[in-house]
Amino acid sequence: MILVTGATGTNGREILKALAAKQVPARAMVRAADEAGDLPPGITRVEGDFDDEASLARALTGVERAFLLTPSTEHAEAQQKRFVAAAVDAGVRHIVKLSQFAASPDSPVRFLRYHAAVEATIRASGLDWTFLRPNLFMQGLLQFAGMIRDQGMFAAPIGDARVSVVDVRDNAAVAAAALTGAGHAGRTYTLTGPEALSHAEMAARLSAATGRTIRFVDASDDDLRHAMAGVGMPEWQVEGLVEDYAHYARGEASVVEHGVQEATSTAARDFDGFARDHAGAFGGVEVRP
């Protein structure tokens, strides 16, 4: 049996779809039985809470492989380490962890440090493991969809730095491959798209896909802080996001890697495909021949 945590999030939902497409049964771990909405065929719900060891033990009963993803909070490292301990106790054989591009214990970015710390715990656990290290998600732009529809723009403190953004659907394809196939144990897959783009270039690609003018506006760190605080993001996460964007702005996330191809034998999706597939979310107009 496969257990997917983070099942209600962007990555988790795509992983469930990918497993269903392979006709592989799995459990989706949710905090409450009514979460996650309709699930794909072959996927069942199981209740579990990262802060409740007894519930983790129940969710992991009979599980051989697990996908590990928690919400991005200041408790994520402790929660993931607690899950690893519960997985060892439950007899899980293999953990597939969603980490992050450039995870390192020496990073100035708190998210990258905590991912590296959890990776180290998993390596020391004796379990088989596969680490997925995706770069910035293309789907992250959907968080700005309302602004893009209403104002024709989006903003971030990144300047003209390029980032080899990755489609979440590729993250899911790699996760599904690692959860169901052989040859992935002990592998770290760095997941990027096929090219590195600046945010201005992304705006141009979105313009082409939607048939409307969309522009990118470079912002300051304080602009980002204000915007994220305004939507209720806690301070720890806000500061982590500022650190993330400083990492991108320094050009440290521009390398194109081939982890998607290595894991799935399929080329990574490009940004143009993402833009076409989600044009409606960004206010795209119907293009008539």
Buried (B, 14 or more C-beta within 10 A) or exposed (E): BBBBBBBBBBBBBBBBBBBBBBEBEBBBBBBEEEEBEEBBEBBEBBBBBBEBBEBBBBBBEEBBBBBBBBEBBEBBBBBBBBBBBBBBEBEBEBBBBBBBBBBEEEBEBBBBBBBBBBBEBBEEBEBBBBBBBBBBBBBEBBEBBEBBBEEBBBBBBBBEBBBBBBBBBBBBBBBBBBBBEEEBEEBBBBBBBBBBBBBBBBBBBBBBBBEBEBBBEBBEBEBBBEBBEEEEBEEBBBBBBBBBBBBBBEBBBBBBBBBBBBBBEEEBBBBEBBBBBBBEBBBBEEEEE
